[in-house]
Amino acid sequence: MKMRRRGDQRDDSTTLITMETKPDGSYGSITMDAPVRLVDRNVFSDGSTRVDFVLVWEEPQEEEKTADRLEHRKWREEFLNKLKRSGLLMEQREVLQQKMRIYFVLLSAPWSVLCYYAEEISLRVPLQVVNAPNLHWSEQVLEQLSFPNPLRQDVPNPPPYYYTCQFRANKLERFLGTENPETFFKTTQRHQVLYEILARTPYGSVKKGRVGIDRLLSEQVFTAAYPLHEGEYKLPTPPVPPESLGLRQILYAYWAQWSCWKRYQPLDHIREYFGEKIALYYAWLGFYTGWLLPASFLGTLVFLIGFWLVTTDVPAMELCNSGNDFTMCPLCNICSYWNYSSICVTYKAGLLFDNGGTVFLSVFMALWAVTFLEYWKRTCSTLSHRWDCSDFLDVEDRPRPEFTAMAPMTMRNPVTGAEEPYFPENKRFSRTLTGCMVIVIMVIVVLMFLIAIILYRTILSIIIYKSHNAFVSGFASRIASISGSVLNLLVILMLSRVYISLAHILTRWEMHRTQRQYEDMFILKVFIFQFINFYSSPVYIAFFKGRFIGYPGNYYTLFGVRNEDCGAGGCLIELAQELLVIMVGKQLINNVQEFISPKLMAWWQKRKLKSKPKKEEKEKEEGQEEQRGEKEVKEEVEEELLPWEADYQLLLCEGLFSEYLEMVIQFGFITIFVAACPLAPLFALVNNWVEIRLDAQKFVTEYRRPVVERGQDIGIWFPILQFISHAAVLSNAFLIAFTSSFLPRLYYRYTRDSNLSGFINFTLATSPRNYSVQHDTSCRYRGYRDMNGDFLPEYFHLLAIRLTFVIVFEHVVFFVGRLIDLMVSDIPEEVELKIKREHYMAKEALAENQSLGNIVVLGDDVQSGELRKRGSRTSPPQSDSPPPNLKGIPEEPETPGNH
């Protein structure tokens, strides 16, 4: 299998589309001059026709002639007949089970069909090979510094990199690789063509929305529709040269295995096998994980600085050496007085999270988030250009199957002129408002659970204290706090599952026309709820807990229970504990679930679909005439599942929604609350290393191969990340100002004592006189109040300083972030140059007066390895050549027998 290419140039100064060069590779297959080619089993019974897509349905052994089953059979036969008339090749296989027959319809698109639909959906085909490897930014830096790169790995058979343009059947001779029609279109492009045909083929009345495979799957006329994996993922034994491995085996060996955790991801190979949308997710996840390295290093450093401060901090030494100097007021109505020195260990532990370094870390993480998003835009533009998606637009935003089935009326599409199902905008708007009210109700439910957990912590601490167990009573507050955090995590995960199911129902009810609109609204609903669900408890601890408790003799209550106060060590250490329990606990549960759940589901799927084929007597008689060795070989082949049967036993790919949501929630934890937990980026980094491998194993080994989806970027998730980065600036400003002890220490240092001597006494108020007289003793509590319970002037001084700090902090960070936005261009300069060059080449290739021998020498100012962005900004012209063997399928008139 050979491919036409322009040679192995060391730079980009090459001839333009001179077609006389000898082919030396294959465009459709990424294997370049592999010494051994594995046998392709994804073929028809003739051994040569490629299987591009598979349709599956099941029927019971004992046929039940119900009305629904008869209607499904009619629709199925009509659909398959239309596919035949569309020019597709078709072969049907049957597998017998104990109680079920499974029918597989193998589909293949001949050359004429591929050419026609490739022009219809604007597939891009190669003009010229470009020698520009996809280098990671860190790889470029280490290469310039001449440092060894431990993250690099040599992945065999890298997909060639081409200048491309939109396919035109009447310009076929100007594209690379046309001498071999079987390999001219890539495997994923063949899948796209087949899915396009399946999605637009009617099986009944078009006005009733009976169009496309998606609707048939939702109606359970077919049980599955999928492209095939390219062979087994397991590596062959004995070992073969790496160049001889199939693409799926390469992904398993160089991406999905745990030993690859410290290596770059083979993004070009992922894109070649799974398509641009999935490859962009892994590119974003890898980019995000790489950027977590400096954040986790700095966060860990700030945490370690806390250990040094523990031994040198003057207020900590004062507290630990205070003995009985500070008798503290009871923390609850039945609690007893206690000595402030008893929390020495807890106070020192709080310094690990609350020290001067957290201010610097907060500023750093705020700017880190802005810079990360800006540089991701550059990386995304480079990748989308490299992968031919820079000018991608949905050629036809066809209606969703549920929309076509439930829409109450039809309307002529102003673009295509076709009659399509229609739903009035005013009704959709009213339904969307109703959905918003449901979100508000669910948010109220979250807050109710939050109040319940607050009461649980208070009541549990009272119960433990009343137990009169000296050992347990001393840790009553800590036991209640930790158990409350764990209970809160379980409630969060429970409400998440409930609301995701509810969001699906609401979004379907809102009747969004296209899949993209449906997904955007669904993601927005779920994110709004999850934002409140996951962050409400940390926000309460950070900004509300201990703020509205009153003072001795005048405590405020909630439902008759005294308002919850911060623990003996302060609110910041409780916030750090809450973040670690929720964030790390959620990550552990998700990873265990992602590791175990697919394996259990796959085992059950294989067990359920375990076939028991019946052998015919004729086959046995023929087999008796053969030698014993040949019989054994045949039996082994028969026992081995055919590719479409093996893939049917795999799990349906669930998409990327849950993966994105998990990472976005994590991004919020490490940015919004980083001032309280400097170790959050480190835990996120470790989790992402595990997450990448778990997800890779699912896609390579446990999921059916998804249909390729194209995309320019990560979609609505990017503006969500921008919102989180802005919220993080305000959150960290208020955390440092109102929850941390940074500003009170700074105020005391410049107004009282630069060594912070006496700071502990400064932060404690004395109980009011009436309380002291009533209880025959005086006690201290945290606050800035006088003997009458009124605020001291220092309280208002600190309040002014705190508000000023918030304003200055957010203005400075937003200003610097805006400067970064202006300084970092969204598209690299070299990519913009590549756009112009490729645009020019495409125009020359598709020009009517193009001379095939025309040679254009490009400038020497373009360095080798430059990235390019593809495609022109103009909309693709319509096909001016009819399909060679195809005819349009007119809609059949409605008859009384049609339903």
N, C-alpha and C positions, 0 to 999 in steps of 0.2 A: 504494500500500500504506500504509494508515494505522494508527495505533496509538492506543489509548485511553490518555490520561495525565492527570495531575491538574493540569497547568499548570506553568509555570516559576516555582516559588516561590523566593523568596530565603531563606526559612527553612523550618523543618519544621512550622510551625503551620498545618496544612491539614486539610481535612475528611477524614473517614474513609470511604473506599470509597463515595463518592457516584457512582453509575454513569451519571448523566445528562450528565456532561461530554463534550464533543465529542472524538472521537479525533483525534490529530494526529501520529501516528507508528506504528511497528510494533514489537511486542515480539520477534517471531521474527527479524526482520532488524535488524542494528544500523545500517543506513543510514537516517538520519533526514532525510526531505525532500530527498533527493539530487536535483539538477536533471536528471541523466541516469542511467538505470539500464542497466547492461550486460545483454545478452541472456543468459539462463540456459540453458546447454546441458546441464545435468544433469537431463534430462527423458526420459520415454519417447518413443516414436515419435509419440504423439499431440500432442506439443509442450506438454503442460500437467502431466502427472503427474510429480511430483518423484522423482528417484532418491535413496533414502536409504542404500542399501547395495548392494555389488556382490560376487557370488560368482564365482570363476573356476576352471575346470579345463582341463587340456590333454589332448588325445588325439592319438596318431600318425595320419598319413594312412592308413597301412596298418594296419588294426585287428588287434591280436593278442588273440585270445580266450583269455587265460589265466584261471586260476581267480581269482587276485587281482583282475584287471581286471573280471571279471564280478561279483565280490562288491562291488567299489567302485561299479560302475554301479547295482547293486541298492540299496546304501545311499544313493547320491546321489538316485535316483529317489524312494525312500521319504522322504528328508529334504525334498525339494522338494515332494512331495505334502502332507506334514504342514504345511509353511509355507503352502501355498495354503489348507488347511483352517483355519489360524490366522487367515485374513483378509487376508494380505498380497497385494498386487498384484505381478505378476511378468511380466517380459519377457526373452526369451532372444535373444542376439546371437551370431553366429559369425564368427570371423576366420580366414582361410586363410593358412597359411604354406607354405614349401617342404616341410617334413617334419612339420608339426604343425597341428592345428586347436585354436584357443583359443575356449572357450565362456564368454561373459559372461552371468550371470543378474542382471538389474536388479531390485531389490526396492524396494517403496514401501509405507508403512503408511498406510491411509486413516484418516479422522478417528475412527471408532469404535474402531479398534485402538489408536490413540494415546491416546485417553481412558482406555481400560481399563487399559493397561499403565502409563500415567503415574500412575494411582492405585495400582497394584500396587507400583511401585518408588519411590513417594513423591517424585515430581518436584515441584519448587517452582515456582509460577507467580505473576505479579505482582498485587499489590493496589493499589499506589500508587507513583507516581514520586517519587523523592527527589532533591533537588538537593544532592548531597554529592560533590564531586569527590574523586578519589583522589589526595591530595597527598602527595608524598614529604616525609619529615621535614625534609630540608634546604631544601626549597621553602617549608615553613611558616616556618622560621627566617628565611630571607632575605626573605620577604614581611612578617614582623613588623618587620624592621629596615629595610624599604623599600629594600633593595638589589636591583639587577638580577640576574636568574638566568640565567647563560649555559647551564645544563643543560636548561632547559625547552624543549619543542617542542610546537607546536599540532598534535596528531594529529587528522585529520578523523574525523567520525562516531564520537564516543566512545559506547560502549555505555551505554544508560540504566541508572540505578541504582534499584532497586525495593525496597519492602517486599514480602515474599513470604510465602506459606504453602503447605502441601502441597495438591496438586491433589485436588479432589473433583468427580466428574462431576455429582452432584446439586446442587452449588453453583456451577454454571458461570457463571451470570449475574453473580456477584459478583467475577469476575476481569477484569482489563483485557485488551482485545484480542480478546474472544471473538466479535466480529462478523465476524472474518476467520479461519476455521479454518485456512487455508493458512499463515498466519504466526503463529498463536497460540503454537505450540511452536517454540522456537529450533531451528536446524539441529542443534546438538549434542545437544539433547534427543531429537530424532527418531533420531539415531544411537544414543543410549542405549537407546531403546525397541527398535529393530531388533536391537541386539546382545543385549538381554535375551531376545528371542524366539529368536534363533539359538542362544543359549547353553543354553536349556532345552528345545529341541525334540528329541525322540528320533528315531532312525532305525533302531532295532532293539530288542533286549531291554534294558530299563532296568536289570535286575539285573546284566547284563554290562557296564554302564557305557557303552552306546552312545547317548550323549546329547550334543548340543551341537556347535557348529561347531568349537570348539577341538580336540575329539577327532577330528573329520573332517580337520582340517588336519594334525594329527599323524600320521594314517593316510594322508595324501596323497590322500585322496578329492577334496578341493579343493586347489588350489595357492595360493589367496589369498582373503581376505575383508577388505574395507576400505570405509570411507566415502569419498566423493569430495571432492577439493579444490574450492574455490569459484572456478573459473575459473583463468586464467593468472596467474602471479606477475609477469610482465614488464609494465612500464608501457606504456600505449597510446601510439601515435604517430599523429597529432600529439597533444600533451599535452591532457589534459582537466582540468576543475576537480578539486581533491583530493576534494571531496565525492562525486564520481562514481566513485571507485575502489572496487573490490571489497575485501573484508576481507583476502584474501591479498595483494593488491597494496599495501594500506596497510602490512601487516607487512613486506613486502619493502622498501618505500620509507622507512619510518620506524623500522625495527628491524634488518633484516638487512644493510643496506648499511654499508660501512666508514665512511662519513661520519657515521654515527650514534654513533660511539664515545664522544662527549662529551655525549650526550643521555640523558635518562631513558628507561627501557624502557616501552613502552605496555602495561603489565601487564593492564589490563582488556581490551584487544584480544587479547592472547595467550590470556587465559582464555576469551574468547568463541570463539576459533577452535580451540584445542587442549585446553581443559579445565583443571580446577583443579590436577591433579597436576603437569602440565608448567609451568603458570603459577607454582605455588609454588616449583618448582626455580629458575626464572629470577628470581623475587622474592628468594629466598634468595641466589642468586649475585650479584645486583645489590646487595643489602644488605651482603653480605660484602665485595664490592669497594669499596663506599663507605666502609666502616669501615676498609679497608686504607689509606685516604688519610692519616689522622693517624699510623698505625703506620709507614708508609713514610717520612713526613716526619721523624718523630723518629729512626727508624733511620738515615736518611741524614745527619741532623744529627750523631748520635753518631759516625758514620763520618768525617765531615768534621772533627769535633773532634780526631780522631786525627791529622790532618795538622798541626794546631797543636801537639799534644803531641810530634810527631816532632821539632820544632825546639826545644822547651823542656824535654823530658824529661831529667833529670839522669842516670839510669842509661844511657839511650841514648847520651848524649854520652860518659860514662865508657867504655862498651864500644867505641865507635868510635875513641876516642883512646887505647885501652889498648896499641896496638902489639903487642909481643911479651910483654906482662906475663902473659897467661893462655894457657899452652900446654895445650890440651885433649887428653884421652885419646882414642884411636881409637874411632870409632863402630861399627866391625866388626872381626872378627878379623884381617883382612888390610889394614885401613885404616891410614893413617899419622897421626901427631900433627898438630894444626892449631891455628891461632891463633884465639882467640875473637873478635878484632876483624874477622876475615874475614866474619862474618855480620852486619856492620853494617846493610846494606840489608835483609836478611831480618828482623832484629830490629825495625827501624823499621817495616817493613810490618806486623809483628805488632801494633804499637801501634794501627794503624787498626782492629783488631778487639778488642783487649784493652786497654781503658782504663776509667777510673772511670765513664764514661757507660754502659757495658754493664750495670752493676748497676742503675742507674736504668731503663734500657730493659727489663731483665728483669722488674723489678717492674711497670713499666707494661704490658708485654705480658701478664703473668699476669692483672692486673686488667682489661686490655682484653678478653681472651678471655671472662672471666666476664661482663663488662658487655655484650659483643656478644651472647652467648647469651641473656641476660635480655631485652635489648631486641628480639632476634629473636622471642622468645616473644610479646611485645606486638604486634609487627608481624604475626606469623603469626595471632594471634587476631583482629586487625582484618581481615586479608584473608580469612580463612576465614569470618568473619561476613559480610563484604561479598559474598563469592562463594557464600553459601548452603551452606557446609560446616561451620558451627560445631557442628552436631548430627549430622553425617553418621556413619552406621554402615552397614556392609554389610548390606543388607536380607536377603541370603541368601548366606552363605559356601558357595558350591557347591564340590563336590570338583573337584580338578584332573583334566584328561583322563588324564594318566599314572597318577594314583592310581586312577581308576575302571577303567582297563584292567588294572592289575596287582594290585589288592587281592584277597586270597585269599577273603574272605567278605563278607557283607552284614549290615547292622544297621539297625533302624528309627530314623530321625532323631527325637529327642524333641521337636524344635521343629516340623518340618514334617509329621511322621508318615509320610514317604516312606521306602521301602526304599533304602538307600544302601550303596555299597561301604564296607568297614570293614577297618582294619588294627590288630591288637592293640597296645596301648600298650607292653607289656613288650618285644615284639620291636622296636618303634621305638626304645625306650630303649637296647637292646643294640646296635642298629645305630648309634645316635648315639655311643655310647661307642667303637665301632670307628672311626667317623669321626674322633673326637678323637685316637685313636692314630695315625691317618694324618697328622693335623695335626702331631703331635709328631715323627713320622718326617720330614716335610717341613721342619720347623724344624731338625732335626738336619742335614738336607741343606744348608740355608742356612748353618749354622755350619761345616760341612765346607768349603763354598766360601769362606767367610770366612777360615778357616785357610789354605786354598790360596792365596788372594790375599796374605795376610800373608807366607807363604813365598816367593811370587812376588816381592814387593817386596824382600825381603831378598836373595834369590838374584840378582835382576837388578842390584841395586846393586853386589853383589860382582863380577858379570861385567863391568859397565861400568867399575868401578874397575880391574879387571885388564887392561882394554884398553890401558892406559898412554897413552891419548889425553888430553893435558893439558887440552884444552878440555872434553871430554865428562866426564872423571873428576871435574872440579870440580862438576858438576851431577848426579852419579850418584844421590844421594838424592832430589833433586827430580824427575828423570826417572822414577825408579822409583815415586815417590809419585803423580805425575799419571797415568802409564800405568796404575797399579793402580786409581786412581779410575775411569778410563774403562772398564777391564775389569770392575770391580765393577758399574758401571751396566749394561753389557751382560748380565752374569749376572743382575742383578736383573730386567731386563725379560724375559729368557728364562724364569726361574723363575716370574714372574708369569703368563705365558701358560700354562705347564704347570699351575700350581696352579689357575687359574680353570677350566680344563677338568676337572681332577680334582675340584674342588669341585662342579661341576655333576653329575658322576657320583655323588658321595657323597650330595649332597642329594636327588637323585632316588631313590637306593637307600634312603634313610631313610624314604621314603613319607609325606611330610607331606600332610595332607588338602587344605588350601586353598592358594591361590596366595600369600596373605599370609604364612602360616606358612613356605612354601617360600622365599619371597624373604628373610624375616628370617633364617632359618638359613643360607641361602647367603651373604648379606651378612656375617653374623657370622663365618663360616668364612674368607671371603676377607680380611676386615679383619684378623683375628688373624694370618693368614699374612703379609699385606702389611706389617703393623706390624713384624714381625720382619725381613722381607725388606729393607725400605727403611731401617730404622733401626738394624740390627745393626752395620753398619760405622761409622756416626757414633758410636754408643754405645761401640764398642770404642776408637776413637781418643780419645774424650772422657774415658773413665773407666778404661781398662785399658792402653792403649798407654804404654809407658815406666814403668809402675808396678812391674813384676816383672822387672827386668833385672839386679839385683844391683849389684855394684861392681867396679872393676878388680881382677883376680885371682880373682874369684868370680862370674862372670857365669852367669845361668841360661840354659838352652837348651830348645828345642822341636824334637823329632825331630833332635837333633844340631846344630841351627842356633841361634845365639845369638838370644835374644829381641829383638824389634824395639824399638828406642828411638825416642823422638821426634826429629824432625829438628833441625837446628841452630837453627832459629827457634822451637822449642817445639811442643807438640801443638795449641795453639789455632789457629794459622794453618793447620796441616794439616787440622784439623776444618773450618775455614771453606772451605778448598779442596775438601774432600770434599763438603760441603753444596752448594756452588755447582755442582760437576760433576754430582752426582746430581739435584738439584732443577731447575736450569736445563737440564741435558741432557735430562732426562725431559720437561720442558715443551716444549722445541724439537722433540724427536722426536714427541711426541703431536700438536703443532700441525701439523707437516708431514704427519703421517699423516692427521689429520682433514681437512686441506685437499686432499690428493691422492687418498687412498684412495676416498672416496665418488664423486669424479668419474670415476675409473677404473672402479669398479664400475657406476656409472650408464651409462657409455659401453658397457661390455660387455653390460649388461642390454638396452639399446636395440638394440645390434647383433644380439643373440641373438633378440630379439622383433620384428625388423623384418619387418613383414607384407607379403605380396605378394598382394593380393586379386585374384580372377578376375572380370572384368567379363562380364556376360551380353550376348548379342547383342541382346536386346530393348532393353536400355538404350541401346545404340549406335544402333539404328534410331530410337528415340524422340528421341535427341539430334540426329539429322540434320535434324529438322524445326524445330529452334530456331535462333535467330540466333547468330552467331559469338560475340558478346560474352557472351551468356547461357551458352554452352558453357564459356567460359573461367572464369566465376564458379563454375560447377558443379564443374569440375575442381579448382579451388583448394579448394573445400569438401570434395571427396572425398579429396584428398590430405592434408588436415588431420586428425589423429587425433581420434577421439571422446574425451571426457573419461575414460571408464573404460579405454580403451586407453592413453591417455597416462599415467594414474596407475599402470597395471599395469607400465609400464616403469620406474617409480621404485623406490627401494630400500625394503625393509621397515624400519620404524622399530625401532631396536634398544633402545629404552627409555633410562632415565636412570641405570642402574647404573654404567657406566663414567665418566659425567660426575661423579656424586657421589663416586665412589671417588677420582678424580683430585684433586678439590677437598679432600677430607678428608685425603689424604696431604699435600697442600700446606699445609693448616692445621697439620698436625703439624710440618712443617719450620719454619714461621715462628713457632711458639710453643715447641716443645720445645727447639730449639737456637738461639734468637734471641740468646743471650748470646755465641755464637761467631760469628754472622754477622748484623750489624745491617742489612745490605742485603737480607736475605731478603724482608721485606715489600714492598720496592720491586719486586723481580723478580716476586713474586706478583701485584702490582697490574698491571704491564704484561702479564703472561700472561693475567690475567682479562679485561682489555679485549679482547684478541685472541680469547679463548675464547668470550666471549658472542657475538661476530659470527660465528665459525665455526659454533657450534652453531645460531644463528638461521638461517644460510644452509642448513644441513642440513635443519632442520625445514620451512622454507618452500619450498625449491626442489628438494631431493634425496630426501626421504622421502615415502612415502605418508602420507596423513593418518591418524594413529592414532585409535583409538576413545577417546572421552573417558573419563578415569578421575577419579573424585572422591577427595578426601583432605583431612583437616584440617590436616596438617602434613607435615614431611619424613620422618616415620616413624622407623625405628630409627637413622637417621643422627644424629639429635639426641643421644641418649644416648652415641653414639660420640664426638661432638664434646665432650661434657661430660667423658668419660673422658680425652680428649687434653688438655683444658685443665687437668685435675688433674695429669696426668703432667707437663705443662709446668712446673708450679710446682716439683716435686721435681727435675726435670732441670736447670732453671736454677739452683736452689739449689746442687746438687752441682757444676755447671759453674763457677760463681763461686768456690765454696769450694775445689775440688780441682784445677781445670784452669787457671783464670785466675791471674794474678799479683796480683790485687787485694788479697787478704788478706795474703800475704807482704809486700807494700809497706806496707800499713797497719800491720802488726805492727812492721816495721823503723822506720817513721816515728815510732811512739810509744815504742819501746824503744831505738833507736839514734840516728838522725839524722832530724830533721824534713825536711831537704832531700833525703833519700835518697842522700846521698853515701856511697859504699862499698857500695851495695846489691848491685852485681854480685859483688863479692868475698864478700858474705854468702851468696849463693845457691850458691856453688861450694865443693865439698869437694876435699880433696887426696887423691891416691891413697895407699893403705896402704903401710907401709914395705916389706913383703915384695915388693909389686909394683914399687916404685921401685928396690929393690936388684936384683931380677931383670932389669929392663929398663934399668938404669943411668940412669934419669931419673925425674923427678917430673912428674905432670900433674894437671890439674883436671877435675872432672866435676860435673854438676848434682846436688845432694843436700845433705842436712844430716847428715853423718857425720864421725867423728873419724878419726885416723890408723890406727885398727885396723878401720875399716869399721863401727863401731857407731854407732847413731843418737845425735845430740846432744840435749841438753834442749830446744833450740829446735824440733826436729822434733815433740816431744810437745806443746810449747806451741802450735805451729801446728795440730797435729791437734785439740787441744781447741777452739781458736778456730774451726776449720773446722766441726766437728760442731755447735758452739753456733750458728754462723751458719746452718747448714742448718735447725736446729730453729726458730730465731727467724724466719728468712725464711719458711718454709712456714706457720708459725702466723699470722704477721702477714697474709700474703697470703690465706690461707684465711679468716681472721677478717673482713678487709675485703671479700672476695668474698661472704661470707655476709651481711654488712650490705647490700651492694648487692642481693643476692637478696631480702632482706626489704623493702628500700626501694622496689624497682621491682616493681610489681604485674604479674602475668602478663596481665591484661586491663585495658585503659584504662577509666577511670570512665565516659567518655562512651559506650563500647561496651556496658558493662553496662546503661546507661540505655536504649540502643537495643534491647537484648534484651527488656527489659520492655515497651517500647512496641510492638515488633513482635509479641511474644507476645499482647499485649492485642488488637491489630488482627486477628491470625489467629483468635483466639477469637471475636471479634465477627463476623468474616466467615463463619465456619463454624457459628455458632450457628443452631439451628433457628428461633428467633424473631427473627432479625436483620431489622431494618427497613432497606430499601435507602436510605431518605431520612434515616437517622439521621446526625446531624452531631456530631462530638466535637471540640471545640477544645482543642488541646494547649497545655501551659504555655509561657510565653515564655522559660523559663530555658534552653531548648535552643538553642544557637547553630547558625547555618547551617554546613554543611560537616562536621557531626559524623559520626563513623563509627558503624556499628551492627553488632550481632551478631545473627544471625537465628535464628528457630526457638524452639520450646518444648523443654523438657527431657523432655516426655512422649513415649512411643513412639507412632508413627503408628497411628491406628485402621485396622482392616481395611476393605476396600471393602465397602459394603453394597449396591452396584448391580452386577448382572451385565453383562458386555460386551454391547453392543447386538446384534451379529451373530455372536458367538463362542460356541462350545461347547467344553467340555473334551474333550481328546483322551484317551480311555481307552487304557491299554496293551494292545496286542493280545496274545492268548495265544500262547505259544510253540508253534510247529509244527515238525514234523520237518524242514521245508525251511529254517527259520531257523537262522542260524549266529551 
